[in-house]
Amino acid sequence: MELDLDSYKQFHKTHFHPLDLKIDIPLFEKQMEQYSLAFREWGGPRKNIGRYGLPLLNQNGSLHNNPEPACYPLDIWNKENPDNKLWYPLMAEPTEVLNLSCFDPIEDIKEYMLRSCVLKWNTGANFVPHTDQTTPTEVIRLWGTNDPDNMSLRFDKSGKYVHPFDVSNTDHDLIPVENVEAGRLYLIDTCMIHDATASSDNVYQFFIALNIESLVTVASLKM
């Protein structure tokens, strides 16, 4: 099952929409302490810029994969690993992290989750302007952060939809999202050009993908 462009736009009436899902941030930050050494440096060509990931769902449910494809841009992973190409439906095994009590508030969506991570960024860590997918697509995405004051998320002012391979050839006029609530999860339109930057250490993001069977549930959670 896939969403074509019209169906995708119909579901994403805005590029960033709050959901009735909220993670207890003090509890989350406390429980992350025991996994501080389990975070992997984010894969791809841009190393040593303070980006790390901890898989919530991956290919085999293990926290000991090295490298960890779930903490990697999948287009780059597939280019570098042509004999082990992966996509979201192949990365649906929960790790032990998803069972932590801090994630109890997202119980209603766990059955729909695919390749998902907790991101941990330090000062200056960023994703440059990009899109994560194009249509038709098998996934929708949710996003949140523990520290909105130090996490800038910006979207293209004109709402450009660009294939991920073509973003670098596009002019960008990005404006930041405002009034983000710590711990709140948001339905995010990742077909639209966007970027992200951390301005402090220990800034976490919830980087969640869901299959299309989640649409009814997610629609019921829109605020």
C-alpha positions as CSV (number, residue, x, y, z in Angstrom):
1,M,0.0,0.0,0.0
2,E,1.3,3.4,-1.0
3,L,0.3,7.0,-0.9
4,D,0.3,8.9,-4.2
5,L,1.0,12.6,-4.3
6,D,-2.6,13.7,-4.0
7,S,-3.3,11.3,-1.1
8,Y,-0.1,12.4,0.6
9,K,-0.9,16.1,0.4
10,Q,-4.5,15.4,1.5
11,F,-3.1,13.7,4.7
12,H,-0.4,16.4,5.2
13,K,-2.6,19.5,5.0
14,T,0.2,21.3,6.9
15,H,3.9,20.6,6.9
16,F,4.0,20.2,10.7
17,H,1.0,19.1,12.8
18,P,0.9,18.4,16.5
19,L,-0.4,15.0,17.7
20,D,-1.9,13.9,21.0
21,L,1.3,12.0,21.7
22,K,3.8,13.4,24.3
23,I,6.9,11.8,25.8
24,D,7.8,12.5,29.4
25,I,11.2,14.3,28.8
26,P,12.7,14.1,32.3
27,L,12.0,10.3,32.3
28,F,13.3,9.9,28.8
29,E,16.5,11.8,29.6
30,K,17.1,9.7,32.7
31,Q,16.5,6.4,30.8
32,M,18.8,7.5,28.0
33,E,21.7,7.6,30.5
34,Q,22.1,3.8,30.5
35,Y,22.3,3.8,26.7
36,S,24.9,6.6,26.3
37,L,27.5,4.2,24.9
38,A,25.0,2.5,22.6
39,F,24.5,5.6,20.3
40,R,26.2,5.2,16.9
41,E,27.8,8.0,14.9
42,W,25.3,8.9,12.2
43,G,26.4,7.3,9.0
44,G,27.3,8.8,5.6
45,P,30.1,11.1,4.4
46,R,29.7,13.9,7.0
47,K,31.5,12.5,10.0
48,N,32.7,14.1,13.3
49,I,30.0,16.8,13.5
50,G,28.3,15.5,16.7
51,R,25.4,13.4,15.2
52,Y,24.5,10.1,16.9
53,G,21.6,7.7,16.6
54,L,20.1,4.9,18.8
55,P,17.7,2.5,16.9
56,L,14.2,2.0,18.1
57,L,13.5,-0.4,15.2
58,N,16.1,-1.9,12.9
59,Q,16.8,-5.0,10.8
60,N,17.3,-7.4,13.6
61,G,16.4,-5.8,16.9
62,S,20.1,-5.7,18.1
63,L,21.9,-2.7,19.6
64,H,25.2,-4.2,18.6
65,N,25.2,-3.7,14.8
66,N,28.3,-1.9,13.6
67,P,27.7,-0.3,11.3
68,E,24.0,0.3,12.1
69,P,22.0,0.8,8.9
70,A,19.1,2.3,10.9
71,C,21.4,5.2,11.9
72,Y,22.4,6.0,8.3
73,P,20.8,7.8,5.4
74,L,19.3,4.9,3.5
75,D,20.0,6.3,0.0
76,I,23.7,6.4,0.9
77,W,23.6,3.0,2.7
78,N,22.1,1.4,-0.4
79,K,24.7,3.1,-2.7
80,E,27.6,1.9,-0.5
81,N,26.0,-1.6,0.1
82,P,24.5,-2.7,-3.2
83,D,24.3,-6.3,-2.0
84,N,22.4,-5.4,1.2
85,K,20.0,-2.8,0.1
86,L,17.4,-1.8,2.8
87,W,14.2,0.1,3.0
88,Y,11.8,0.8,5.8
89,P,9.6,-2.4,5.6
90,L,12.8,-4.4,6.0
91,M,13.6,-2.6,9.3
92,A,10.7,-3.4,11.6
93,E,12.3,-5.3,14.5
94,P,12.0,-3.4,17.8
95,T,15.1,-3.0,19.9
96,E,14.9,-3.1,23.7
97,V,14.9,0.7,23.8
98,L,11.4,0.8,22.5
99,N,10.2,-1.1,25.6
100,L,11.5,1.6,28.0
101,S,8.7,3.1,30.0
102,C,9.3,6.6,28.6
103,F,7.9,5.3,25.3
104,D,4.7,4.0,26.9
105,P,2.8,7.2,25.7
106,I,3.3,6.1,22.0
107,E,1.9,2.6,22.6
108,D,-0.9,3.2,20.1
109,I,1.5,3.6,17.2
110,K,4.1,1.0,18.0
111,E,2.5,-1.7,15.9
112,Y,2.9,0.6,12.8
113,M,6.5,1.6,13.4
114,L,9.3,1.0,10.9
115,R,13.0,2.0,10.9
116,S,13.0,4.7,13.7
117,C,15.7,6.2,15.9
118,V,16.5,8.5,18.7
119,L,18.9,11.1,17.5
120,K,21.4,12.8,19.8
121,W,23.1,15.9,18.6
122,N,25.8,18.2,20.0
123,T,26.3,21.9,19.2
124,G,26.4,22.6,15.5
125,A,25.2,19.2,14.4
126,N,22.9,19.5,11.5
127,F,21.1,18.0,8.5
128,V,21.6,20.3,5.4
129,P,18.5,21.1,3.3
130,H,17.0,17.9,2.0
131,T,13.9,15.8,1.5
132,D,13.6,12.3,2.9
133,Q,11.3,10.8,0.3
134,T,9.1,11.3,-2.7
135,T,5.7,9.9,-3.7
136,P,4.4,7.4,-4.0
137,T,5.5,6.4,-0.5
138,E,5.0,3.6,1.9
139,V,5.8,5.6,5.0
140,I,4.8,8.7,6.9
141,R,7.0,10.4,9.6
142,L,6.7,11.8,13.0
143,W,9.2,14.1,14.8
144,G,9.8,15.6,18.2
145,T,12.6,16.9,20.4
146,N,13.5,17.2,24.1
147,D,14.9,20.8,23.6
148,P,13.0,23.1,21.3
149,D,15.0,26.1,22.4
150,N,18.2,24.6,21.0
151,M,16.7,22.6,18.0
152,S,16.0,24.6,14.9
153,L,13.8,22.9,12.3
154,R,13.1,24.9,9.1
155,F,11.0,24.3,6.0
156,D,11.0,25.8,2.6
157,K,8.9,28.9,2.6
158,S,7.2,28.1,-0.7
159,G,6.6,24.5,0.3
160,K,8.7,23.0,-2.5
161,Y,8.4,19.2,-3.1
162,V,11.7,18.0,-4.6
163,H,13.0,14.5,-5.2
164,P,15.8,13.8,-2.7
165,F,18.4,13.6,-5.5
166,D,17.5,17.0,-6.8
167,V,17.5,19.1,-3.7
168,S,21.1,20.4,-4.2
169,N,20.0,22.0,-7.5
170,T,17.2,24.0,-5.8
171,D,17.2,27.4,-4.3
172,H,16.1,27.4,-0.7
173,D,14.3,30.0,1.4
174,L,13.8,28.3,4.8
175,I,11.8,29.5,7.7
176,P,11.9,28.0,11.2
177,V,9.0,26.1,12.9
178,E,7.9,28.0,16.0
179,N,6.1,27.1,19.3
180,V,7.4,23.5,19.3
181,E,6.6,21.7,22.6
182,A,9.2,19.5,24.3
183,G,8.2,15.9,24.0
184,R,5.3,16.5,21.7
185,L,5.3,14.4,18.5
186,Y,4.4,16.0,15.3
187,L,3.3,14.7,11.9
188,I,6.0,16.1,9.6
189,D,6.0,16.5,5.8
190,T,9.4,15.2,4.8
191,C,8.7,15.4,1.1
192,M,9.1,19.2,1.6
193,I,12.6,20.7,1.7
194,H,13.7,21.1,5.3
195,D,16.9,21.3,7.4
196,A,17.8,21.0,11.1
197,T,20.5,22.3,13.4
198,A,21.3,21.9,17.1
199,S,22.7,24.9,19.1
200,S,23.6,23.0,22.3
201,D,24.9,19.6,23.4
202,N,22.6,16.7,24.2
203,V,19.7,17.7,22.0
204,Y,17.6,14.7,21.2
205,Q,15.1,14.1,18.4
206,F,12.5,11.4,17.9
207,F,12.9,10.2,14.4
208,I,9.9,7.9,13.7
209,A,8.5,6.3,10.6
210,L,5.2,4.6,10.3
211,N,3.6,2.3,7.7
212,I,0.5,3.4,5.8
213,E,-1.7,1.2,7.9
214,S,-1.2,3.9,10.6
215,L,-3.2,6.6,8.8
216,V,-6.5,6.1,10.6
217,T,-4.8,6.0,14.0
218,V,-2.6,9.0,13.3
219,A,-5.6,11.0,11.9
220,S,-7.4,10.3,15.2
221,L,-4.4,11.8,17.1
222,K,-4.3,15.1,15.3
223,M,-4.8,18.0,17.6
